[in-house]
Amino acid sequence: MPKEFNHQEAGFHPFGELIGLEFTCCADGRSTCELEVKETLLNPHRVVHGGVMYSMADTGMGGALYTRLEPDELCSTVEIKISYFRPVASGLLKCETRVVNKTRSLASLESEITAGGEQVARATGTFFIFPAAR
C-alpha cells in the first residue's frame, strides 16, 4: 500500500512554502508542482536563480517517489543532474516529474520544468529508499 501524505497541508514542506512552491498533483509515480516567479527568486541578472529550478526538480522528485513508497519507507536525494535551457524572468514555472524506475533501495526520476509552455530545464535524479526510524 502506498505511503499516504498530504502534500497540500500547511507546514508539510517548509522550504517549498518559503519559495512559493505548490504541488498541484501527486499520484501514481508522478507529480506536478508550480511556482510563481517573484523578485526574491531572481539572481543579480534579474532571472530566476538556478537553485530555484533545482529545488523544484528535487522537491517534485521526492513528491513523485513518495507515491510509490510503503508506509514504513522514506527517501533521500542521492544525486541530481540538471540542464538549464532558457532564462526565466517572470510568470509561472511548472515542474512535471515521473518515476522512471524503482527498485527496493533506489529510484530514478525525471523532471521537466516549463514556463509559458516552453521547456526551460530538465533534470534526472537518483533517490535512496530506506526504512523509517522506529
MDTraj code that builds the backbone (N, CA, C; nanometers):
import mdtraj as md
import numpy as np

residues = "MET PRO LYS GLU PHE ASN HIS GLN GLU ALA GLY PHE HIS PRO PHE GLY GLU LEU ILE GLY LEU GLU PHE THR CYS CYS ALA ASP GLY ARG SER THR CYS GLU LEU GLU VAL LYS GLU THR LEU LEU ASN PRO HIS ARG VAL VAL HIS GLY GLY VAL MET TYR SER MET ALA ASP THR GLY MET GLY GLY ALA LEU TYR THR ARG LEU GLU PRO ASP GLU LEU CYS SER THR VAL GLU ILE LYS ILE SER TYR PHE ARG PRO VAL ALA SER GLY LEU LEU LYS CYS GLU THR ARG VAL VAL ASN LYS THR ARG SER LEU ALA SER LEU GLU SER GLU ILE THR ALA GLY GLY GLU GLN VAL ALA ARG ALA THR GLY THR PHE PHE ILE PHE PRO ALA ALA ARG".split()
xyz = np.array([
    [0.0837, -0.1175, 0.0000],
    [0.0000, 0.0000, 0.0000],
    [0.0890, 0.1248, 0.0000],
    [0.0643, 0.2201, -0.0909],
    [0.1498, 0.3397, -0.0987],
    [0.1425, 0.4253, 0.0272],
    [0.2514, 0.4970, 0.0492],
    [0.2603, 0.5890, 0.1626],
    [0.1571, 0.7001, 0.1444],
    [0.0904, 0.7365, 0.2530],
    [-0.0067, 0.8448, 0.2458],
    [0.0549, 0.9709, 0.3042],
    [0.0330, 1.0824, 0.2349],
    [0.0793, 1.2113, 0.2848],
    [-0.0053, 1.3204, 0.2216],
    [-0.0184, 1.4302, 0.2927],
    [-0.0971, 1.5417, 0.2424],
    [-0.0018, 1.6496, 0.1943],
    [0.0296, 1.6467, 0.0654],
    [0.1270, 1.7399, 0.0090],
    [0.0770, 1.8838, 0.0045],
    [-0.0501, 1.9079, 0.0340],
    [-0.1032, 2.0442, 0.0323],
    [-0.1245, 2.1004, 0.1731],
    [-0.0905, 2.0237, 0.2741],
    [-0.1082, 2.0664, 0.4125],
    [-0.0033, 2.1711, 0.4494],
    [-0.0457, 2.2797, 0.5115],
    [0.0475, 2.3825, 0.5576],
    [0.1485, 2.3194, 0.6522],
    [0.2744, 2.3526, 0.6342],
    [0.3803, 2.3001, 0.7184],
    [0.4380, 2.1681, 0.6712],
    [0.3783, 2.1067, 0.5675],
    [0.4306, 1.9793, 0.5168],
    [0.5718, 1.9965, 0.4620],
    [0.5945, 2.1047, 0.3857],
    [0.7257, 2.1283, 0.3250],
    [0.7634, 2.2753, 0.3456],
    [0.8233, 2.3089, 0.4610],
    [0.8539, 2.4484, 0.4924],
    [0.9390, 2.5197, 0.3872],
    [1.0401, 2.4529, 0.3316],
    [1.1231, 2.5190, 0.2302],
    [1.0417, 2.5484, 0.1048],
    [0.9586, 2.4538, 0.0634],
    [0.8721, 2.4763, -0.0517],
    [0.7825, 2.5961, -0.0297],
    [0.7286, 2.6075, 0.0912],
    [0.6439, 2.7220, 0.1246],
    [0.7237, 2.8523, 0.1188],
    [0.8491, 2.8487, 0.1622],
    [0.9347, 2.9676, 0.1617],
    [0.9515, 3.0234, 0.0206],
    [0.9696, 2.9364, -0.0786],
    [0.9904, 2.9845, -0.2162],
    [0.8600, 2.9934, -0.2949],
    [0.7499, 2.9494, -0.2356],
    [0.6202, 2.9596, -0.3024],
    [0.5838, 2.8397, -0.3873],
    [0.6481, 2.7268, -0.3654],
    [0.6235, 2.6053, -0.4434],
    [0.4979, 2.5344, -0.3940],
    [0.4125, 2.4967, -0.4857],
    [0.2899, 2.4251, -0.4500],
    [0.2723, 2.3041, -0.5399],
    [0.2384, 2.1897, -0.4799],
    [0.2031, 2.0710, -0.5578],
    [0.0600, 2.0867, -0.6086],
    [0.0392, 2.0539, -0.7344],
    [-0.0976, 2.0506, -0.7883],
    [-0.1406, 1.9062, -0.8118],
    [-0.0449, 1.8141, -0.8112],
    [-0.0757, 1.6727, -0.8313],
    [0.0373, 1.5875, -0.7755],
    [0.0021, 1.4784, -0.7098],
    [0.0977, 1.3784, -0.6611],
    [0.0256, 1.2450, -0.6597],
    [0.0498, 1.1606, -0.7603],
    [-0.0178, 1.0312, -0.7666],
    [0.0495, 0.9410, -0.8675],
    [0.0475, 0.8108, -0.8388],
    [0.0915, 0.7084, -0.9343],
    [0.2310, 0.7320, -0.9915],
    [0.3257, 0.7679, -0.9056],
    [0.4631, 0.7854, -0.9510],
    [0.4869, 0.9125, -1.0299],
    [0.3967, 1.0079, -1.0172],
    [0.4088, 1.1366, -1.0885],
    [0.3778, 1.2508, -0.9921],
    [0.4328, 1.3665, -1.0250],
    [0.3969, 1.4865, -0.9506],
    [0.4035, 1.6064, -1.0429],
    [0.3272, 1.7072, -1.0072],
    [0.3338, 1.8369, -1.0740],
    [0.3378, 1.9419, -0.9647],
    [0.4336, 2.0324, -0.9756],
    [0.4388, 2.1436, -0.8822],
    [0.4602, 2.2719, -0.9607],
    [0.4153, 2.3812, -0.9015],
    [0.4217, 2.5106, -0.9681],
    [0.4761, 2.6162, -0.8730],
    [0.5277, 2.7218, -0.9349],
    [0.5851, 2.8304, -0.8583],
    [0.5700, 2.9581, -0.9400],
    [0.5140, 3.0606, -0.8783],
    [0.5029, 3.1910, -0.9436],
    [0.6346, 3.2656, -0.9204],
    [0.6969, 3.3113, -1.0281],
    [0.8240, 3.3826, -1.0163],
    [0.7999, 3.5165, -0.9466],
    [0.8800, 3.5413, -0.8430],
    [0.8736, 3.6702, -0.7745],
    [1.0153, 3.7252, -0.7625],
    [1.0242, 3.8512, -0.7357],
    [1.1536, 3.9192, -0.7355],
    [1.2553, 3.8550, -0.6418],
    [1.2108, 3.8024, -0.5293],
    [1.3028, 3.7429, -0.4324],
    [1.3672, 3.6141, -0.4838],
    [1.3192, 3.5603, -0.5963],
    [1.3748, 3.4371, -0.6536],
    [1.4706, 3.4650, -0.7690],
    [1.4959, 3.5930, -0.7981],
    [1.5824, 3.6289, -0.9108],
    [1.7282, 3.6400, -0.8675],
    [1.8174, 3.6144, -0.9613],
    [1.9602, 3.6319, -0.9360],
    [1.9999, 3.7760, -0.9744],
    [2.1263, 3.8144, -0.9618],
    [2.1663, 3.9511, -0.9955],
    [2.1424, 3.9902, -1.1422],
    [2.1236, 3.8926, -1.2300],
    [2.0955, 3.9205, -1.3713],
    [1.9460, 3.9364, -1.3973],
    [1.8664, 3.9313, -1.2884],
    [1.7210, 3.9514, -1.2932],
    [1.6467, 3.8375, -1.3620],
    [1.7008, 3.7162, -1.3529],
    [1.6316, 3.5951, -1.3981],
    [1.6282, 3.4966, -1.2812],
    [1.5395, 3.3975, -1.2902],
    [1.5241, 3.3004, -1.1816],
    [1.6580, 3.2331, -1.1513],
    [1.6923, 3.2305, -1.0252],
    [1.8151, 3.1644, -0.9795],
    [1.8068, 3.0158, -1.0129],
    [1.9147, 2.9578, -1.0609],
    [1.9173, 2.8158, -1.0951],
    [1.8810, 2.7264, -0.9779],
    [1.9130, 2.7705, -0.8569],
    [1.8801, 2.6916, -0.7391],
    [1.7308, 2.6772, -0.7169],
    [1.6533, 2.7726, -0.7656],
    [1.5083, 2.7649, -0.7537],
    [1.4567, 2.6503, -0.8406],
    [1.5055, 2.6449, -0.9652],
    [1.4615, 2.5367, -1.0545],
    [1.5124, 2.4019, -1.0047],
    [1.6339, 2.3996, -0.9520],
    [1.6868, 2.2757, -0.8943],
    [1.5969, 2.2309, -0.7788],
    [1.5568, 2.3254, -0.6942],
    [1.4700, 2.2920, -0.5811],
    [1.3355, 2.2394, -0.6277],
    [1.2834, 2.2951, -0.7360],
    [1.1568, 2.2447, -0.7913],
    [1.1723, 2.0993, -0.8345],
    [1.2817, 2.0699, -0.9066],
    [1.3042, 1.9328, -0.9538],
    [1.3231, 1.8379, -0.8358],
    [1.4049, 1.8755, -0.7403],
    [1.4321, 1.7911, -0.6237],
    [1.3041, 1.7633, -0.5454],
    [1.2264, 1.8664, -0.5208],
    [1.1022, 1.8514, -0.4459],
    [0.9998, 1.7713, -0.5262],
    [0.9905, 1.7988, -0.6560],
    [0.8990, 1.7234, -0.7419],
    [0.9334, 1.5755, -0.7458],
    [1.0638, 1.5453, -0.7489],
    [1.1070, 1.4056, -0.7491],
    [1.0685, 1.3369, -0.6191],
    [1.0913, 1.4051, -0.5074],
    [1.0521, 1.3480, -0.3787],
    [0.9022, 1.3224, -0.3721],
    [0.8236, 1.4173, -0.4224],
    [0.6779, 1.4007, -0.4221],
    [0.6321, 1.2848, -0.5084],
    [0.6905, 1.2721, -0.6266],
    [0.6537, 1.1613, -0.7158],
    [0.6909, 1.0273, -0.6537],
    [0.8104, 1.0201, -0.5940],
    [0.8553, 0.8941, -0.5349],
    [0.7739, 0.8580, -0.4107],
    [0.7344, 0.9565, -0.3321],
    [0.6534, 0.9285, -0.2127],
    [0.5290, 0.8482, -0.2479],
    [0.4739, 0.8709, -0.3668],
    [0.3520, 0.7984, -0.4054],
    [0.3790, 0.6509, -0.4321],
    [0.5047, 0.6120, -0.4388],
    [0.5415, 0.4718, -0.4620],
    [0.6073, 0.4069, -0.3403],
    [0.6201, 0.4803, -0.2306],
    [0.6828, 0.4249, -0.1104],
    [0.5804, 0.3526, -0.0245],
    [0.6294, 0.2571, 0.0516],
    [0.5472, 0.1894, 0.1513],
    [0.5374, 0.2800, 0.2744],
    [0.4376, 0.2590, 0.3597],
    [0.4211, 0.3453, 0.4777],
    [0.5434, 0.3519, 0.5694],
    [0.6244, 0.2449, 0.5727],
    [0.7414, 0.2433, 0.6603],
    [0.8712, 0.2802, 0.5884],
    [0.8608, 0.3470, 0.4720],
    [0.9794, 0.3857, 0.3955],
    [0.9920, 0.5368, 0.3845],
    [1.1162, 0.5816, 0.3727],
    [1.1494, 0.7210, 0.3449],
    [1.2451, 0.7233, 0.2261],
    [1.2741, 0.8438, 0.1771],
    [1.3698, 0.8547, 0.0667],
    [1.4545, 0.9793, 0.0844],
    [1.5689, 0.9798, 0.0184],
    [1.6552, 1.0980, 0.0176],
    [1.7267, 1.1068, -0.1165],
    [1.7613, 1.2268, -0.1527],
    [1.8298, 1.2520, -0.2793],
    [1.9716, 1.1980, -0.2729],
    [2.0112, 1.1228, -0.3754],
    [2.1497, 1.0786, -0.3901],
    [2.2223, 1.1750, -0.4834],
    [2.1621, 1.2014, -0.5996],
    [2.2213, 1.2953, -0.6944],
    [2.1149, 1.3446, -0.7908],
    [2.1374, 1.4654, -0.8400],
    [2.0518, 1.5234, -0.9434],
    [2.1405, 1.5950, -1.0434],
    [2.1123, 1.5737, -1.1708],
    [2.1785, 1.6474, -1.2786],
    [2.0707, 1.7320, -1.3455],
    [2.0998, 1.8605, -1.3617],
    [2.0012, 1.9496, -1.4229],
    [2.0666, 2.0276, -1.5368],
    [1.9926, 2.0435, -1.6445],
    [2.0354, 2.1253, -1.7577],
    [1.9374, 2.2398, -1.7717],
    [1.9913, 2.3601, -1.7835],
    [1.9099, 2.4808, -1.7994],
    [1.9135, 2.5221, -1.9465],
    [1.7958, 2.5493, -2.0046],
    [1.7876, 2.5808, -2.1465],
    [1.7559, 2.7266, -2.1760],
    [1.6748, 2.7888, -2.0927],
    [1.6328, 2.9272, -2.1159],
    [1.6208, 3.0011, -1.9829],
    [1.6541, 3.1311, -1.9841],
    [1.6317, 3.2103, -1.8630],
    [1.4843, 3.2455, -1.8484],
    [1.4415, 3.2626, -1.7257],
    [1.3028, 3.2998, -1.6965],
    [1.3065, 3.4193, -1.6021],
    [1.2318, 3.5242, -1.6363],
    [1.2312, 3.6448, -1.5533],
    [1.0972, 3.6682, -1.4841],
    [0.9912, 3.6044, -1.5330],
    [0.8599, 3.6256, -1.4730],
    [0.7674, 3.5122, -1.5148],
    [0.6486, 3.5104, -1.4536],
    [0.5481, 3.4120, -1.4915],
    [0.5450, 3.2915, -1.4001],
    [0.4854, 3.1857, -1.4514],
    [0.4650, 3.0622, -1.3756],
    [0.5615, 2.9546, -1.4234],
    [0.6333, 2.8943, -1.3292],
    [0.7166, 2.7775, -1.3586],
    [0.6379, 2.6533, -1.3196],
    [0.6435, 2.5515, -1.4048],
    [0.5734, 2.4262, -1.3794],
    [0.6735, 2.3117, -1.3922],
    [0.6745, 2.2229, -1.2937],
    [0.7657, 2.1082, -1.2933],
    [0.6843, 1.9789, -1.2925],
    [0.7003, 1.9001, -1.3984],
    [0.6337, 1.7703, -1.4083],
    [0.7397, 1.6613, -1.3937],
    [0.7123, 1.5684, -1.3032],
    [0.8095, 1.4651, -1.2680],
    [0.7470, 1.3270, -1.2772],
    [0.8298, 1.2298, -1.3126],
    [0.7835, 1.0910, -1.3140],
    [0.8938, 0.9994, -1.2634],
    [0.8507, 0.8918, -1.1991],
    [0.9429, 0.7859, -1.1581],
    [0.9726, 0.7029, -1.2832],
    [1.0986, 0.6900, -1.3179],
    [1.1389, 0.6124, -1.4346],
    [1.1584, 0.4663, -1.3969],
    [1.2225, 0.4432, -1.2833],
    [1.2498, 0.3079, -1.2368],
    [1.2629, 0.3096, -1.0849],
    [1.2120, 0.2048, -1.0211],
    [1.2223, 0.1937, -0.8756],
    [1.2554, 0.0508, -0.8391],
    [1.3612, 0.0351, -0.7616],
    [1.3948, -0.0948, -0.7047],
    [1.3694, -0.0861, -0.5542],
    [1.4136, -0.1852, -0.4814],
    [1.3922, -0.1865, -0.3367],
    [1.4627, -0.0704, -0.2672],
    [1.5818, -0.0302, -0.3183],
    [1.6584, 0.0718, -0.2468],
    [1.6932, 0.1965, -0.3285],
    [1.6680, 0.1949, -0.4595],
    [1.6998, 0.3112, -0.5427],
    [1.5862, 0.3417, -0.6394],
    [1.5745, 0.4687, -0.6735],
    [1.4763, 0.5098, -0.7749],
    [1.5408, 0.6123, -0.8668],
    [1.5048, 0.6057, -0.9949],
    [1.5478, 0.7040, -1.0944],
    [1.4252, 0.7850, -1.1346],
    [1.4443, 0.9159, -1.1470],
    [1.3330, 1.0049, -1.1780],
    [1.3745, 1.1074, -1.2830],
    [1.2746, 1.1643, -1.3510],
    [1.2965, 1.2706, -1.4487],
    [1.1997, 1.3846, -1.4206],
    [1.2502, 1.5075, -1.4346],
    [1.1663, 1.6264, -1.4199],
    [1.1849, 1.7170, -1.5407],
    [1.0756, 1.7772, -1.5833],
    [1.0798, 1.8770, -1.6895],
    [1.0179, 2.0047, -1.6342],
    [1.0900, 2.1132, -1.6464],
    [1.0411, 2.2423, -1.5984],
    [1.0084, 2.3285, -1.7199],
    [0.8874, 2.3850, -1.7178],
    [0.8422, 2.4689, -1.8286],
    [0.7984, 2.6050, -1.7776],
    [0.8010, 2.7015, -1.8688],
    [0.7492, 2.8362, -1.8437],
    [0.6811, 2.8801, -1.9722],
    [0.5562, 2.9194, -1.9619],
    [0.4831, 2.9610, -2.0806],
    [0.4745, 2.8521, -2.1861],
    [0.4715, 2.7261, -2.1422],
    [0.4605, 2.6139, -2.2343],
    [0.5913, 2.5713, -2.2998],
    [0.7026, 2.6402, -2.2693],
    [0.8327, 2.6045, -2.3265],
    [0.9224, 2.5425, -2.2202],
    [0.9959, 2.4398, -2.2601],
    [1.0880, 2.3743, -2.1673],
    [1.2032, 2.4694, -2.1349],
    [1.2263, 2.4906, -2.0041],
    [1.3352, 2.5781, -1.9616],
    [1.4455, 2.5022, -1.8884],
    [1.4144, 2.3811, -1.8402],
    [1.5145, 2.2984, -1.7720],
    [1.4668, 2.1537, -1.7698],
    [1.5631, 2.0636, -1.7568],
    [1.5328, 1.9196, -1.7462],
    [1.6310, 1.8604, -1.6463],
    [1.5802, 1.7703, -1.5608],
    [1.6646, 1.7102, -1.4576],
    [1.6415, 1.5603, -1.4498],
    [1.7469, 1.4896, -1.4149],
    [1.7366, 1.3473, -1.3830],
    [1.7948, 1.3301, -1.2432],
    [1.7401, 1.2356, -1.1700],
    [1.7868, 1.2173, -1.0341],
    [1.7791, 1.0734, -0.9876],
    [1.8565, 1.0466, -0.8834],
    [1.8568, 0.9167, -0.8175],
    [1.8268, 0.9401, -0.6703],
    [1.7356, 0.8604, -0.6159],
    [1.6976, 0.8707, -0.4758],
    [1.7204, 0.7368, -0.4068],
    [1.7621, 0.7427, -0.2807],
    [1.7816, 0.6264, -0.1973],
    [1.6535, 0.6012, -0.1179],
    [1.6114, 0.4769, -0.1099],
    [1.4926, 0.4379, -0.0339],
    [1.5380, 0.3579, 0.0873],
    [1.4879, 0.3942, 0.2056],
    [1.5353, 0.3293, 0.3278],
    [1.4211, 0.3196, 0.4289],
    [1.4346, 0.2287, 0.5266],
    [1.3304, 0.2145, 0.6285],
    [1.3255, 0.3370, 0.7194],
    [1.2050, 0.3779, 0.7557],
    [1.1879, 0.4884, 0.8504],
    [1.2335, 0.4428, 0.9884],
    [1.2893, 0.5347, 1.0652],
    [1.3313, 0.5011, 1.2025],
    [1.2078, 0.4672, 1.2834],
    [1.2205, 0.3712, 1.3707],
    [1.1050, 0.3296, 1.4533],
    [1.1131, 0.3888, 1.5891],
])
top = md.Topology()
chain = top.add_chain()
for i, resn in enumerate(residues, 1):
    res = top.add_residue(resn, chain, resSeq=i)
    for name in ("N", "CA", "C"):
        top.add_atom(name, md.element.get_by_symbol(name[0]), res)
traj = md.Trajectory(xyz[None], top)
